[in-house]
């Protein structure tokens, strides 16, 4: 692959990934409430979803998907409704993703739940599909084999995406420590709940 193309691709995708979006906001929320280490399971699901979308986009499958928006609608609304439900539970300091109040215990979200949450958020985002359709073709050389080129680009995409997810989760965790020191655990849950509801509505209506 042409090094000059990579020198354009890497900063372009890094800036796009760093821009606040559904997945980055979700990473920040889970960093606030569950911690960076637990949020890694959501990140793994999100990276799996991003890799799937990027592969499908590079192979041309995404064009077919975008021609049938009804395939997205049900998936988007189901995923969005689930995130809204989680947000409401967090607002009430209940559920598996809320920070336990003093003297209370909240069961932890399972690894499978976190994986699924990240995967659904990545795959159900039609803007992600459209973005990869627009971004990938200019960096693919039609005279070379497709699979090796896609493998290199997707490896870089996932590395950049993980870096940005970790930055957001770390920022969320820092904010949670600052708020928790003042005994504002309920406030932190409500902030996280509002953000989660916003992500859910964003996913459903975006």
LINZI-V356130 format. One line per field, one symbol per residue. ss: DSSP state (H for helix, E for strand, C for the rest). phi: phi as a letter, one per 40 degrees, with the letter a starting at -180 (. if undefined). psi: psi as a letter, one per 30 degrees, with the letter a starting at -180 (. if undefined). A space follows every 10 residues. Layout:
# LINZI-V356130
ss->???
phi->???
psi->???
This chain:
# LINZI-V356130
ss->CCHHHHHHHH HHHHHHHHCC CHHHHHHHHH HHHCCHHHHH HHHHHHHHHH HHHHHHHHHC HHHHHHCCCH HHHHHHHHHH HHHHHHHHHH HCCCCCCCCC CCCCCCCCCC HHHHHHHHHH HHHCCHHHHH HHHHHHHHHC CCCCCHHHHH HHHHHHHHHH HHHHHHHHHH HHHHHHHHHH HCCCHHHHHH HHHHHHHHHH HHHHHC
phi->.cdccccccc cccccccccd accccccccc cccbgccccd cccccccccc cccccccccg cccccccbcc ccdccccccc ccccdccccc dcfbgcbccc cdgbbbcccc ccccdccccc cccccccccc ccccccdcbb cccbccdccc ccccccdccc ccdccccccc cccccccccc ccgbcccccc cccccccccc ccccbc
psi->kkeeeefeee eeeeeeefkk aeeeeeeeee eeefleeeff eeeeeeeeee eeeeeeeeff eeeeeffiff feeeeeeeee eeeeeeeeee eghllfglkk lkflkkkkkl eeeeeeeeee eeegjfeeee eeeeeeefgk jfflkeeeee eeeeeeeeee eeeeeeeeee eeeeeeeeef fggheeeeee eeeeeeeeee eeeef.
